[in-house]
Amino acid sequence: MSWITLIPFLGLLTTCLGQQYSSQCDKPRNVQLPFCDPSLSIEVRIADLISRLTLEEKIGWMVHDAQGASQNVDLDDYYWWNEGLKGIGGGPQSPEYGARFRPPTEYATMFPQPINLASSFNKDLFLAVGNATGNEARAFFNVGNGGLTYWSPNINIFRDPRWGRGHETPGEDPRLSIEFAKGWIRGLQGDQANGFLKNSACCKHFSAHSLENDRFTFDAMVNQQDMADTYLPVFKSCVQESSVSCVMCAYNAVNGFPACADKGMLTGTLRDLWGFDGYVVSDCGAVDYVYSRHNYTEFPAQSVAAVLDAGVDVECFVGGGSYYTRYLQDALNEDLINQGNLDIALEHGFRVLMRLGYFEPNATRPFTDILPEIVDSAPHRTLSLTAARQSIVLLKNSPTGKASLPLLPLDPATLSHKQATMALVGPHLNASMAFLANYYGVPSSISTPLEQIRLRVPSVQHEFGCDLTSFANPRLEEAAALARVSLPVIIFVGISASHGGVEYEEHDRPNLTLPGLQSDLIRVVLDASTEPVVLVVVSGGVVDLSEWKDNPKVGAIIWAGYLGQSGGEAIAEVIFGEYNPSGRLGQTFYSNEVINQFEKYDMNMRPHSGSLGRTYRFYTGQPVYPFGFGLSYTSFEYTILNPPALKISQISLNQDCALVINLSVRNIGAREAEHSVLWFVSPPNAGQMGRPIKNLLDFERLDSILPNMVKEVSLCLNRNHFLLANEAGEFEVVSGEWKLQVGNVERAIVVLM
């Protein structure tokens, strides 16, 4: 019996049933106090609440497991730490998270990992998944099974393909990451039409963070140009465009300052320059590491003083306990800080809780209509499947056979009449938990490829061939024997994000190759198979596919990824043509040679003597598959409708919509399809003088394009689209000939002085 099956019994054995949440302001001791009076301003209510806390209680509210209050007010404990990476995180595998999977919220809907969901290039889908997660989060809270402060999304740039947590992010591009964060934050926090946040979202890990090994001690040396156009744009957008209510500071140092002790960034940039008005939380253990790992201060009290003064309002701690709890009193005694510093931090945290309605009486508490019935509901399960479908990327689909038709999609009706038996091979052929990656909760079910393919082809045979990562239990010959007598053959390979797998927290990948015996398995199966095979890759980060890209025995390659609870069903639908794949890569697929082309600890994005540059914007090498690549079972024809000569002055660019580019998209194939249009622009002297090769400007999703149907999309250009960061990190409009690129079509746009 799986642990998922055991969850209801574990819940009954280990905890009482979740109860209806009771407001802090319906407690007899609090009900008449000003902080519980909704008619007063938030600032007045916050000041009243803080004035009633003892010093010990104040410090108790500045850690992730806040200890409530009892001296002058009656406050319950509050748990700041809740995870919502792609659904509500928690369960037996992660008891440290705030959510409790017990009746009436035993399950939660699990969506694709962000790196995969971003491949949909669908802004509406980002919002829909964020909204579903946000509604389930509020439902958990309404029955006393979770908090309201969620520490997602992870919006660091996927700078290096070896990063163990890169799959938690939307990928390598700032614009894609910005749009993903916009949808996710709005979905999680709500539109605030009723004046309240639905939940609190948190953009992490501020500011430049993208490795696991040595993350507690690493000092990221980032130049101002890279900081301006790569590392900071998504965080700035979180604050100024999405009004995110939380930011988490990173473990590592940046340019000599531990991120959680960097007052210039946390206060100077985040609050003073950008106008952030939420709370800052440390990554878990980061306050401790300012002293114990970075050796930034001489003693612990000095560390908590530095971190508090820098702007960290809530400490998340692990292992040895809270530094704030142990050393803030010492810092006060030694006059390193004063109670005013504590009060400022409390103001930031309590303001967010006030905006969440945490201190509203039940009569006026918002979102009480979000009931547990919405959790793991049929519409949310359908949305999970939709998201999984749109996350899949078709990388190769070569013509095969006498008719010279693409290998995919397969026809199950035809297969049932063939003498040969369909075969599935590889360690991921029955993948289930692998689809959940990390920071997951408890779904009510997980569909597997074997289960879903068997529903369509009952006679399908399978052989794992090898383990995912180890060299033990080889069954290569058995796999080859099955391949010799089977047609077609589908090989399921890849990696995993579970702890101890391949790409996971506290562990970066040493290389981009398939682990264990998987490459050998592919080779023996290709040698044995009588016709080209289908290769399905389950991963978050890049897997080197250079050996298989041009191999004629590999007829099709599908990058499936960590697709959530509906992964197996979505893969089967793509293989058999029930869904026409539409995903595009949100990261560059490199060969393994790239590990010798730039050094992991080098934070420079642009090429230099020791690096070929990073990501599609600056990489000067040859990728296996480029950012934005993705095939369909149909084809599209693009036509820019504007006249060939496009010129605009810098003064005209100051208009909100200075130049409109109109594009027609025609489905010239035989299948109905969905399609994402990606707009890129290359600046004058692209790839030279530190300028990017190209940048993603925007993208738009088109649904239900029938054969021969034409749909039109437009792009509104203004000054922001023609800005480049100089070496000082300052943005300026660059005159000259820019090249707009969409699909295989280009159009020159001359920006005049």
C-alpha positions, 0 to 999 in steps of 0.5 A, a space after each residue: 500500500 502506498 503512503 498516499 493510500 495511508 494518508 487518511 489513516 495516518 491523519 486519524 492516528 496522528 492528529 485530531 480533525 481540523 476545526 473551523 478557524 476561529 478568529 483572533 478577534 472573536 476571542 472574549 479578551 480581544 473583541 473590544 480592543 482597537 486592533 480588532 476594530 475594522 473601522 480603524 485604519 490598519 496602521 492604528 490597529 497595528 500600533 495598538 496590537 504591538 503596544 500590547 505585546 511583551 518583549 518576549 512575545 514580540 520576539 516570539 512573533 518574529 520567527 516562523 513558528 510564532 508563539 502567540 501571546 497571552 499576557 495582555 491579549 489572547 493570540 494563537 500560535 501562527 505558522 508563517 511557513 507554508 509552501 505552494 510551489 505548484 499546489 499545497 505542499 506538505 504531508 508526511 514527507 514534509 511535516 515542517 510545512 504549515 498545511 495539514 492533510 487531514 479531514 476535510 482537506 486530506 488531499 490537494 491538487 498537484 500541478 506541473 513543476 514551474 519549469 514545465 508549466 512555464 513551457 506552456 507560455 500561457 499567461 492565462 494558465 499561470 493565473 488559473 493554476 495560481 488561483 486554484 492553488 490560492 483557493 485551496 490554500 484559503 480552504 485549508 485555512 478556513 478549516 484550521 488546516 493551514 496558514 495564509 503566508 505561502 513562500 512561493 514563487 521561486 523566481 531566480 533565473 535558471 542561470 546554470 543548467 546544473 543547478 539542483 533547484 532550477 526546476 522550481 523556477 520558470 526558467 532562464 528568461 527574465 520576461 517569461 519569469 516576470 509573466 509567470 510570477 504575475 499570474 502566480 502572485 495574482 492567483 495566490 493573493 487574489 485581485 483584492 477587490 474586497 480589500 483583502 489578500 486571499 493569501 500572501 505570496 513570496 518571491 524568493 530568493 533575493 537577490 542573485 541565487 542559483 546554486 545548491 553546493 556551497 550555498 551557505 557560504 558562497 559569495 556571488 560576485 555580480 556586476 551591475 550590468 547583469 544585476 540590472 538586466 538579469 537578476 533583479 528584473 523579476 523581483 522588481 516586477 514582483 514588487 511594483 507590478 504584482 504587489 507581492 507581500 513577501 520577499 525571502 532573502 537568500 542563503 548566499 552572499 552577494 558582492 561581499 554581503 550575506 543576502 539577509 544582512 544586506 541593508 543596501 538591498 533589503 532596505 535601500 533597493 527593495 523598500 526605499 527604491 521599489 516601494 515594497 510594503 510587505 514582510 521579508 523572511 530569511 531562508 531557513 537557517 540563513 540568519 544563523 549562517 550570517 555568523 556561522 558560515 559567512 563569518 560576517 560578524 564576530 558573535 551571534 548577537 551582532 548577527 541578529 542585529 545586522 540582519 534585523 537592521 538590514 530588514 529581515 522581519 521574520 526568521 525561518 530557522 532549522 536545526 539548532 533553533 531560532 537565532 532571533 529567539 536566542 540572541 535578540 535579547 542579547 543584542 538589546 542588552 548590548 545596545 546593538 538594537 532597540 525595541 523600535 527595530 523590533 516594532 518596525 519588523 512586527 509592523 511589516 508582518 502584522 500589516 500583511 496579516 491584517 491585509 489577509 483578514 487574520 485579525 477580522 472578526 468572523 462576521 467580516 472575515 473575508 473568503 469564508 465562502 471558499 469551502 473545502 469542497 473546492 480542494 481536489 475538486 473536479 474542475 481543479 483535477 481538469 485544470 491539472 490535466 490541462 496544465 500537464 498537456 500544455 507543459 509537454 514539449 515535442 522536440 523531434 518527430 521525424 518521417 518514418 516508414 514507406 509513407 514517410 509520415 512523422 512517427 507521432 502520433 500513434 494510432 492505438 486502433 492500428 496497433 491492435 491489428 499489428 502482429 508485433 506488440 507495443 513495448 515500453 522500456 525504461 526506468 520512468 515507464 511507470 513514473 508516479 512520484 517523480 511527476 511531483 518533483 519536490 515541495 509537493 503535497 498529497 494528491 488523491 491520485 497520480 496517473 502513470 504512463 504505463 497505466 494510461 497507455 495500457 488503457 489505450 493498448 491493453 496488450 502493451 508489454 514493458 521492461 524497466 531495463 535498469 534503475 534510474 540512477 544506480 548501476 545495480 539490477 541491470 536488465 539491458 538484455 531483457 529490454 533488448 529482447 523485448 524491443 526485437 519483437 515489439 513495435 512500436 517501442 517507447 523508451 522512458 528515461 530521465 532524472 528525478 528531483 526527490 532528495 537523493 535523486 539527481 536534481 534537488 535541494 542542497 545538491 547540484 548536478 555534476 553533469 547533464 548526462 543521463 545517470 546510471 545505465 540509462 544511456 546504455 539502455 537506449 543504445 541496446 534498445 536502438 540496436 535491437 529495435 526494427 524501427 525508430 523508437 519514441 524517446 520520452 524524457 522526464 526531467 526538470 533541468 536539461 538532459 544532454 540529448 545530442 546523441 539522440 537528436 540526429 540518430 535516425 533510430 530515434 524517431 521522436 523525442 518528447 520532453 515530458 518533465 515533472 507534470 504533476 498528478 496528471 502526468 501519465 494521462 497527458 503523456 499518453 494523450 500526446 503520444 496517441 494524438 488526443 492532444 496536439 503538443 504545443 509546449 516550448 522550451 523555457 530553457 536552453 537544452 545544452 550538450 554536456 560539453 557546456 560544463 566545460 564552457 562556463 564555470 558553475 560559480 561564475 555569475 557573469 551572464 555575458 561571454 568572457 575569456 573563461 565563458 561562452 556566456 549563459 542562456 539563449 541571451 548570451 550563449 555563443 555556443 551551439 545548443 542542442 535545442 534552443 530556448 523557445 523550441 517546440 514542435 506540433 503535429 501541424 505547421 504554422 505560417 507567420 506573416 507580419 502585416 506592417 510595411 517593410 520600412 519601420 522607423 521611429 524616433 526616441 521621442 515617439 517611443 515615450 508613448 504607451 503604445 508607440 508602434 503596433 506590430 500586427 502578425 497573422 498566424 495560419 495553420 497550414 497543417 491538417 490538425 487543430 492546434 494550440 500555439 504560442 507566439 514568441 516575440 524576440 528582438 535583437 539590438 544593434 550589434 547584437 552579441 557584441 559589447 555586452 549586448 544580448 544576442 536577443 531578448 524575449 519581448 512578449 508572448 501570446 497563446 492562441 487556442 483552437 486554430 483549425 486547419 487553414 484558419 488565420 488568427 491575428 495577434 499584435 505587439 505594442 512597442 514602446 520605450 521599454 522594449 528598446 532599453 539596454 543596461 550599460 556597464 553601470 547598470 543604467 538603462 538607456 534607449 539604444 538607437 540604430 537598427 533593431 530586428 524583431 523576430 517571430 518564428 522564422 520571420 524578421 522585420 527591421 525597426 530603426 530607432 532614430 536619435 
